[in-house]
Amino acid sequence: MRTQSFSRKSPRAHGIGARPARAFMRWLRDESAVSAIEYALIASLIAIVIIGAVQVVGTNLQSVFSTVASDV
């Protein structure tokens, strides 16, 4: 009886699910995703600040234009 030898590339060499587990662990160690998330958080914070500033300036401009319109 001959035993079956498994090479490193064989999916059965390390059991079922070993390949996805290795891919998941590689994904966890990947720091490029962390950088992308950090940039997204910074961009969203900047967007929130800009939206708040535009609302404040818009309210002030509306009161200025109302004052000018009533004086005319």
C-alpha positions as CSV (number, residue, x, y, z in Angstrom):
1,M,0.0,0.0,0.0
2,R,1.4,3.4,-1.0
3,T,0.9,6.5,1.1
4,Q,-0.1,9.7,-0.5
5,S,2.5,12.4,-0.1
6,F,1.4,16.0,0.1
7,S,3.3,18.9,-1.3
8,R,3.3,22.4,0.1
9,K,0.9,23.6,-2.6
10,S,-1.6,20.9,-1.9
11,P,-4.7,22.3,-0.2
12,R,-5.1,19.1,1.9
13,A,-1.6,19.3,3.3
14,H,-2.6,21.6,6.2
15,G,-6.3,20.6,6.5
16,I,-9.5,22.1,5.3
17,G,-9.7,25.9,5.9
18,A,-6.0,26.4,6.3
19,R,-5.8,28.6,3.2
20,P,-8.6,31.0,4.2
21,A,-7.2,31.2,7.7
22,R,-3.7,32.1,6.4
23,A,-5.3,34.7,4.1
24,F,-7.2,36.2,7.0
25,M,-4.1,36.4,9.2
26,R,-2.2,38.0,6.3
27,W,-5.1,40.5,6.0
28,L,-4.9,41.3,9.7
29,R,-1.2,42.0,9.5
30,D,-1.6,44.2,6.4
31,E,-1.1,47.8,7.4
32,S,-2.2,49.5,4.2
33,A,-5.8,48.9,5.2
34,V,-5.2,50.7,8.5
35,S,-3.7,53.6,6.7
36,A,-6.7,53.8,4.4
37,I,-9.1,53.8,7.3
38,E,-7.1,56.5,9.0
39,Y,-7.2,58.7,5.9
40,A,-11.0,58.1,5.6
41,L,-11.5,59.1,9.3
42,I,-9.4,62.3,8.8
43,A,-11.3,63.2,5.6
44,S,-14.7,62.7,7.3
45,L,-13.6,64.9,10.3
46,I,-12.5,67.6,7.8
47,A,-15.9,67.3,6.0
48,I,-17.8,67.7,9.3
49,V,-15.8,70.8,10.2
50,I,-16.4,72.3,6.8
51,I,-20.1,71.6,7.0
52,G,-20.3,73.2,10.4
53,A,-18.4,76.2,9.2
54,V,-20.6,76.6,6.1
55,Q,-23.7,76.5,8.3
56,V,-22.5,79.2,10.7
57,V,-21.3,81.4,7.8
58,G,-24.6,80.8,6.0
59,T,-26.6,81.9,9.0
60,N,-24.5,85.0,9.5
61,L,-24.7,85.9,5.8
62,Q,-28.5,85.5,5.9
63,S,-28.8,88.0,8.8
64,V,-26.5,90.4,7.0
65,F,-28.5,90.2,3.8
66,S,-31.8,90.6,5.8
67,T,-30.4,93.7,7.4
68,V,-29.3,95.2,4.1
69,A,-32.6,94.4,2.5
70,S,-34.6,96.0,5.3
71,D,-32.4,99.1,5.1
72,V,-32.9,99.5,1.4
